[in-house]
Amino acid sequence: NDTRLETWECFSAGIARTQQIQSYKQFKKDHIAKIKRHFKIEWRFL
């Protein structure tokens, strides 16, 4: 049952990592969209 616990810990760590990466990608996407929107507004005023 020790191995099962270790496997479970690795498994949940892997899931946590995946969720972290996905939320980071989403954050980056939102951030880039924000920057693009900002530059569009800037260009309009130039």
C-alpha distance matrix in Angstrom:
0.0 3.8 5.4 5.0 6.3 8.7 9.8 10.5 12.4 14.3 15.0 16.5 18.3 19.8 21.0 22.4 24.2 25.6 27.0 28.4 30.2 31.5 32.9 34.4 36.1 37.4 38.7 40.4 41.9 43.3 44.5 46.4 47.8 49.1 50.7 52.4 53.7 55.0 56.8 58.3 59.7 61.0 62.7 64.4 66.0 67.1
3.8 0.0 3.8 5.4 5.2 6.3 8.6 9.9 10.7 12.5 14.1 15.5 16.5 18.3 20.0 21.1 22.5 24.4 25.9 26.9 28.6 30.3 31.7 32.8 34.6 36.2 37.2 38.8 40.6 42.0 43.0 44.8 46.6 47.6 49.1 50.9 52.3 53.4 55.2 56.9 58.3 59.4 61.1 63.0 64.5 65.5
5.4 3.8 0.0 3.8 5.4 5.0 6.0 8.5 9.7 10.5 12.0 14.2 15.1 16.2 18.2 19.8 20.8 22.3 24.3 25.4 26.7 28.4 30.1 31.2 32.7 34.4 35.7 37.1 38.7 40.4 41.4 43.0 44.8 46.1 47.4 49.1 50.7 51.9 53.5 55.1 56.8 57.8 59.4 61.3 62.9 63.8
5.0 5.4 3.8 0.0 3.8 5.5 5.0 6.1 8.6 9.9 10.2 12.2 14.0 15.1 16.3 18.2 19.7 20.9 22.5 24.1 25.5 26.8 28.5 30.0 31.4 32.8 34.3 35.9 37.3 38.8 40.1 41.8 43.3 44.6 46.2 47.8 49.1 50.5 52.3 53.7 55.3 56.5 58.1 59.9 61.6 62.6
6.3 5.2 5.4 3.8 0.0 3.8 5.4 5.0 6.1 8.6 9.6 10.5 12.1 14.0 15.2 16.3 18.1 19.8 21.0 22.3 24.2 25.6 26.9 28.3 30.1 31.4 32.5 34.3 36.0 37.2 38.4 40.3 41.9 42.9 44.5 46.3 47.6 48.8 50.7 52.3 53.6 54.8 56.6 58.3 59.9 61.0
8.7 6.3 5.0 5.5 3.8 0.0 3.8 5.4 5.0 6.2 8.4 10.0 10.4 12.2 14.2 15.2 16.3 18.3 20.0 20.8 22.4 24.3 25.7 26.7 28.4 30.2 31.2 32.6 34.5 36.0 36.9 38.6 40.4 41.6 42.9 44.7 46.3 47.3 49.0 50.8 52.3 53.2 54.9 56.9 58.4 59.3
9.8 8.6 6.0 5.0 5.4 3.8 0.0 3.8 5.4 5.1 6.0 8.7 9.8 10.4 12.3 14.2 15.1 16.4 18.4 19.8 20.9 22.5 24.3 25.5 26.8 28.5 30.0 31.3 32.8 34.5 35.7 37.3 38.9 40.3 41.7 43.3 44.8 46.2 47.8 49.3 51.0 52.1 53.6 55.5 57.2 58.1
10.5 9.9 8.5 6.1 5.0 5.4 3.8 0.0 3.8 5.4 4.9 6.1 8.4 9.6 10.5 12.1 14.0 15.2 16.5 18.1 19.8 21.0 22.5 24.1 25.6 26.9 28.3 30.0 31.4 32.8 34.2 36.0 37.3 38.6 40.3 41.9 43.2 44.6 46.4 47.8 49.3 50.6 52.2 53.9 55.6 56.8
12.4 10.7 9.7 8.6 6.1 5.0 5.4 3.8 0.0 3.8 5.4 5.3 6.0 8.4 9.9 10.4 12.1 14.1 15.4 16.2 18.2 19.9 21.0 22.2 24.2 25.6 26.6 28.3 30.1 31.4 32.4 34.3 36.0 37.0 38.5 40.4 41.7 42.8 44.6 46.3 47.7 48.8 50.6 52.4 53.9 54.9
14.3 12.5 10.5 9.9 8.6 6.2 5.1 5.4 3.8 0.0 3.8 5.6 5.0 6.0 8.7 9.8 10.3 12.2 14.3 15.1 16.3 18.3 19.9 20.8 22.3 24.2 25.4 26.6 28.4 30.1 31.0 32.6 34.4 35.7 37.0 38.7 40.3 41.5 43.0 44.7 46.4 47.3 48.9 50.9 52.5 53.4
15.0 14.1 12.0 10.2 9.6 8.4 6.0 4.9 5.4 3.8 0.0 3.8 5.4 5.1 6.3 8.7 9.9 10.6 12.5 14.2 15.4 16.6 18.5 19.9 21.2 22.6 24.3 25.7 27.0 28.7 30.0 31.6 33.1 34.6 36.1 37.5 39.0 40.5 42.1 43.5 45.2 46.4 47.9 49.7 51.5 52.5
16.5 15.5 14.2 12.2 10.5 10.0 8.7 6.1 5.3 5.6 3.8 0.0 3.8 5.3 5.0 6.1 8.5 9.8 10.5 12.1 14.2 15.3 16.4 18.1 19.9 20.9 22.2 24.1 25.6 26.8 28.1 30.1 31.4 32.6 34.3 36.0 37.2 38.5 40.4 41.9 43.3 44.6 46.3 47.9 49.6 50.8
18.3 16.5 15.1 14.0 12.1 10.4 9.8 8.4 6.0 5.0 5.4 3.8 0.0 3.8 5.4 5.1 6.1 8.6 9.9 10.4 12.3 14.2 15.3 16.3 18.3 19.9 20.8 22.3 24.2 25.6 26.5 28.4 30.1 31.2 32.6 34.4 35.9 36.9 38.7 40.4 41.9 42.9 44.6 46.5 48.0 49.0
19.8 18.3 16.2 15.1 14.0 12.2 10.4 9.6 8.4 6.0 5.1 5.3 3.8 0.0 3.8 5.4 5.0 6.2 8.7 9.8 10.5 12.3 14.3 15.2 16.5 18.3 19.8 20.9 22.5 24.3 25.4 26.8 28.6 30.0 31.4 32.9 34.5 35.8 37.3 38.9 40.6 41.7 43.2 45.1 46.8 47.7
21.0 20.0 18.2 16.3 15.2 14.2 12.3 10.5 9.9 8.7 6.3 5.0 5.4 3.8 0.0 3.8 5.4 5.1 6.2 8.5 9.9 10.6 12.3 14.1 15.3 16.4 18.2 19.9 21.0 22.5 24.0 25.7 26.9 28.4 30.1 31.5 32.8 34.4 36.1 37.4 39.0 40.4 41.9 43.6 45.4 46.5
22.4 21.1 19.8 18.2 16.3 15.2 14.2 12.1 10.4 9.8 8.7 6.1 5.1 5.4 3.8 0.0 3.8 5.5 5.2 6.1 8.7 9.9 10.6 12.2 14.2 15.3 16.2 18.2 19.9 20.9 22.1 24.2 25.6 26.6 28.3 30.1 31.3 32.5 34.5 36.0 37.3 38.6 40.4 42.1 43.6 44.8
24.2 22.5 20.8 19.7 18.1 16.3 15.1 14.0 12.1 10.3 9.9 8.5 6.1 5.0 5.4 3.8 0.0 3.8 5.5 5.0 6.2 8.6 9.9 10.4 12.3 14.2 15.1 16.3 18.3 19.9 20.7 22.4 24.2 25.4 26.7 28.4 30.0 31.2 32.8 34.5 36.1 37.0 38.7 40.6 42.2 43.1
25.6 24.4 22.3 20.9 19.8 18.3 16.4 15.2 14.1 12.2 10.6 9.8 8.6 6.2 5.1 5.5 3.8 0.0 3.8 5.4 5.1 6.2 8.6 9.8 10.5 12.3 14.1 15.2 16.4 18.3 19.7 21.0 22.5 24.2 25.6 26.9 28.5 30.0 31.5 32.9 34.7 35.9 37.3 39.1 41.0 41.9
27.0 25.9 24.3 22.5 21.0 20.0 18.4 16.5 15.4 14.3 12.5 10.5 9.9 8.7 6.2 5.2 5.5 3.8 0.0 3.8 5.5 5.1 6.1 8.4 9.8 10.4 12.0 14.1 15.2 16.3 18.0 19.8 20.9 22.2 24.1 25.6 26.7 28.2 30.1 31.4 32.9 34.3 35.9 37.5 39.3 40.5
28.4 26.9 25.4 24.1 22.3 20.8 19.8 18.1 16.2 15.1 14.2 12.1 10.4 9.8 8.5 6.1 5.0 5.4 3.8 0.0 3.8 5.5 5.3 6.1 8.6 9.9 10.4 12.2 14.2 15.3 16.1 18.2 19.9 20.8 22.3 24.2 25.5 26.6 28.4 30.1 31.5 32.6 34.4 36.2 37.6 38.7
30.2 28.6 26.7 25.5 24.2 22.4 20.9 19.8 18.2 16.3 15.4 14.2 12.3 10.5 9.9 8.7 6.2 5.1 5.5 3.8 0.0 3.8 5.6 5.0 6.1 8.6 9.7 10.4 12.2 14.2 15.0 16.3 18.2 19.7 20.8 22.4 24.1 25.4 26.8 28.5 30.2 31.2 32.7 34.7 36.4 37.2
31.5 30.3 28.4 26.8 25.6 24.3 22.5 21.0 19.9 18.3 16.6 15.3 14.2 12.3 10.6 9.9 8.6 6.2 5.1 5.5 3.8 0.0 3.8 5.3 5.0 6.1 8.5 9.8 10.5 12.3 14.0 15.3 16.5 18.2 19.9 21.0 22.4 24.1 25.7 26.9 28.7 30.1 31.4 33.1 35.0 36.1
32.9 31.7 30.1 28.5 26.9 25.7 24.3 22.5 21.0 19.9 18.5 16.4 15.3 14.3 12.3 10.6 9.9 8.6 6.1 5.3 5.6 3.8 0.0 3.8 5.4 4.9 6.0 8.5 9.7 10.4 12.0 14.1 15.1 16.2 18.2 19.8 20.8 22.2 24.2 25.5 26.9 28.3 30.0 31.5 33.2 34.5
34.4 32.8 31.2 30.0 28.3 26.7 25.5 24.1 22.2 20.8 19.9 18.1 16.3 15.2 14.1 12.2 10.4 9.8 8.4 6.1 5.0 5.3 3.8 0.0 3.8 5.4 4.9 6.1 8.5 9.8 10.2 12.2 14.1 15.0 16.3 18.2 19.7 20.7 22.4 24.2 25.7 26.6 28.3 30.2 31.8 32.7
36.1 34.6 32.7 31.4 30.1 28.4 26.8 25.6 24.2 22.3 21.2 19.9 18.3 16.5 15.3 14.2 12.3 10.5 9.8 8.6 6.1 5.0 5.4 3.8 0.0 3.8 5.4 5.1 6.1 8.6 9.7 10.5 12.2 14.1 15.2 16.4 18.2 19.8 21.0 22.5 24.4 25.5 26.8 28.7 30.6 31.4
37.4 36.2 34.4 32.8 31.4 30.2 28.5 26.9 25.6 24.2 22.6 20.9 19.9 18.3 16.4 15.3 14.2 12.3 10.4 9.9 8.6 6.1 4.9 5.4 3.8 0.0 3.8 5.4 5.0 6.2 8.4 9.9 10.5 12.2 14.2 15.3 16.4 18.2 20.0 21.0 22.6 24.2 25.7 27.1 29.1 30.4
38.7 37.2 35.7 34.3 32.5 31.2 30.0 28.3 26.6 25.4 24.3 22.2 20.8 19.8 18.2 16.2 15.1 14.1 12.0 10.4 9.7 8.5 6.0 4.9 5.4 3.8 0.0 3.8 5.4 5.2 6.0 8.6 9.8 10.4 12.2 14.2 15.2 16.3 18.3 19.9 21.1 22.4 24.2 25.9 27.4 28.6
40.4 38.8 37.1 35.9 34.3 32.6 31.3 30.0 28.3 26.6 25.7 24.1 22.3 20.9 19.9 18.2 16.3 15.2 14.1 12.2 10.4 9.8 8.5 6.1 5.1 5.4 3.8 0.0 3.8 5.5 4.9 6.1 8.5 9.7 10.4 12.2 14.1 15.1 16.4 18.2 19.9 20.8 22.3 24.4 26.0 26.8
41.9 40.6 38.7 37.3 36.0 34.5 32.8 31.4 30.1 28.4 27.0 25.6 24.2 22.5 21.0 19.9 18.3 16.4 15.2 14.2 12.2 10.5 9.7 8.5 6.1 5.0 5.4 3.8 0.0 3.8 5.4 5.2 6.2 8.6 10.0 10.6 12.2 14.1 15.4 16.5 18.5 19.9 21.0 22.7 24.8 25.8
43.3 42.0 40.4 38.8 37.2 36.0 34.5 32.8 31.4 30.1 28.7 26.8 25.6 24.3 22.5 20.9 19.9 18.3 16.3 15.3 14.2 12.3 10.4 9.8 8.6 6.2 5.2 5.5 3.8 0.0 3.8 5.5 5.1 6.1 8.7 9.9 10.4 12.2 14.3 15.2 16.6 18.3 19.9 21.2 23.0 24.5
44.5 43.0 41.4 40.1 38.4 36.9 35.7 34.2 32.4 31.0 30.0 28.1 26.5 25.4 24.0 22.1 20.7 19.7 18.0 16.1 15.0 14.0 12.0 10.2 9.7 8.4 6.0 4.9 5.4 3.8 0.0 3.8 5.4 5.0 6.3 8.7 9.8 10.5 12.4 14.3 15.5 16.4 18.4 20.2 21.5 22.7
46.4 44.8 43.0 41.8 40.3 38.6 37.3 36.0 34.3 32.6 31.6 30.1 28.4 26.8 25.7 24.2 22.4 21.0 19.8 18.2 16.3 15.3 14.1 12.2 10.5 9.9 8.6 6.1 5.2 5.5 3.8 0.0 3.8 5.4 5.1 6.1 8.5 9.7 10.6 12.3 14.3 15.1 16.3 18.4 20.2 21.0
47.8 46.6 44.8 43.3 41.9 40.4 38.9 37.3 36.0 34.4 33.1 31.4 30.1 28.6 26.9 25.6 24.2 22.5 20.9 19.9 18.2 16.5 15.1 14.1 12.2 10.5 9.8 8.5 6.2 5.1 5.4 3.8 0.0 3.8 5.5 5.1 6.1 8.5 9.9 10.5 12.4 14.1 15.2 16.7 18.8 20.1
49.1 47.6 46.1 44.6 42.9 41.6 40.3 38.6 37.0 35.7 34.6 32.6 31.2 30.0 28.4 26.6 25.4 24.2 22.2 20.8 19.7 18.2 16.2 15.0 14.1 12.2 10.4 9.7 8.6 6.1 5.0 5.4 3.8 0.0 3.8 5.5 5.1 6.1 8.7 9.9 10.7 12.3 14.3 15.5 17.0 18.6
50.7 49.1 47.4 46.2 44.5 42.9 41.7 40.3 38.5 37.0 36.1 34.3 32.6 31.4 30.1 28.3 26.7 25.6 24.1 22.3 20.8 19.9 18.2 16.3 15.2 14.2 12.2 10.4 10.0 8.7 6.3 5.1 5.5 3.8 0.0 3.8 5.4 5.0 6.2 8.6 9.9 10.4 12.2 14.3 15.6 16.5
52.4 50.9 49.1 47.8 46.3 44.7 43.3 41.9 40.4 38.7 37.5 36.0 34.4 32.9 31.5 30.1 28.4 26.9 25.6 24.2 22.4 21.0 19.8 18.2 16.4 15.3 14.2 12.2 10.6 9.9 8.7 6.1 5.1 5.5 3.8 0.0 3.8 5.4 5.1 6.2 8.7 9.7 10.4 12.4 14.5 15.3
53.7 52.3 50.7 49.1 47.6 46.3 44.8 43.2 41.7 40.3 39.0 37.2 35.9 34.5 32.8 31.3 30.0 28.5 26.7 25.5 24.1 22.4 20.8 19.7 18.2 16.4 15.2 14.1 12.2 10.4 9.8 8.5 6.1 5.1 5.4 3.8 0.0 3.8 5.5 5.1 6.4 8.7 9.9 10.8 12.9 14.6
55.0 53.4 51.9 50.5 48.8 47.3 46.2 44.6 42.8 41.5 40.5 38.5 36.9 35.8 34.4 32.5 31.2 30.0 28.2 26.6 25.4 24.1 22.2 20.7 19.8 18.2 16.3 15.1 14.1 12.2 10.5 9.7 8.5 6.1 5.0 5.4 3.8 0.0 3.8 5.5 5.2 6.2 8.7 10.1 11.1 12.6
56.8 55.2 53.5 52.3 50.7 49.0 47.8 46.4 44.6 43.0 42.1 40.4 38.7 37.3 36.1 34.5 32.8 31.5 30.1 28.4 26.8 25.7 24.2 22.4 21.0 20.0 18.3 16.4 15.4 14.3 12.4 10.6 9.9 8.7 6.2 5.1 5.5 3.8 0.0 3.8 5.3 4.8 6.0 8.5 9.9 10.4
58.3 56.9 55.1 53.7 52.3 50.8 49.3 47.8 46.3 44.7 43.5 41.9 40.4 38.9 37.4 36.0 34.5 32.9 31.4 30.1 28.5 26.9 25.5 24.2 22.5 21.0 19.9 18.2 16.5 15.2 14.3 12.3 10.5 9.9 8.6 6.2 5.1 5.5 3.8 0.0 3.8 5.4 5.1 6.3 8.9 10.1
59.7 58.3 56.8 55.3 53.6 52.3 51.0 49.3 47.7 46.4 45.2 43.3 41.9 40.6 39.0 37.3 36.1 34.7 32.9 31.5 30.2 28.7 26.9 25.7 24.4 22.6 21.1 19.9 18.5 16.6 15.5 14.3 12.4 10.7 9.9 8.7 6.4 5.2 5.3 3.8 0.0 3.8 5.5 5.2 6.6 9.0
61.0 59.4 57.8 56.5 54.8 53.2 52.1 50.6 48.8 47.3 46.4 44.6 42.9 41.7 40.4 38.6 37.0 35.9 34.3 32.6 31.2 30.1 28.3 26.6 25.5 24.2 22.4 20.8 19.9 18.3 16.4 15.1 14.1 12.3 10.4 9.7 8.7 6.2 4.8 5.4 3.8 0.0 3.8 5.4 5.3 6.4
62.7 61.1 59.4 58.1 56.6 54.9 53.6 52.2 50.6 48.9 47.9 46.3 44.6 43.2 41.9 40.4 38.7 37.3 35.9 34.4 32.7 31.4 30.0 28.3 26.8 25.7 24.2 22.3 21.0 19.9 18.4 16.3 15.2 14.3 12.2 10.4 9.9 8.7 6.0 5.1 5.5 3.8 0.0 3.8 5.4 5.1
64.4 63.0 61.3 59.9 58.3 56.9 55.5 53.9 52.4 50.9 49.7 47.9 46.5 45.1 43.6 42.1 40.6 39.1 37.5 36.2 34.7 33.1 31.5 30.2 28.7 27.1 25.9 24.4 22.7 21.2 20.2 18.4 16.7 15.5 14.3 12.4 10.8 10.1 8.5 6.3 5.2 5.4 3.8 0.0 3.8 5.6
66.0 64.5 62.9 61.6 59.9 58.4 57.2 55.6 53.9 52.5 51.5 49.6 48.0 46.8 45.4 43.6 42.2 41.0 39.3 37.6 36.4 35.0 33.2 31.8 30.6 29.1 27.4 26.0 24.8 23.0 21.5 20.2 18.8 17.0 15.6 14.5 12.9 11.1 9.9 8.9 6.6 5.3 5.4 3.8 0.0 3.8
67.1 65.5 63.8 62.6 61.0 59.3 58.1 56.8 54.9 53.4 52.5 50.8 49.0 47.7 46.5 44.8 43.1 41.9 40.5 38.7 37.2 36.1 34.5 32.7 31.4 30.4 28.6 26.8 25.8 24.5 22.7 21.0 20.1 18.6 16.5 15.3 14.6 12.6 10.4 10.1 9.0 6.4 5.1 5.6 3.8 0.0
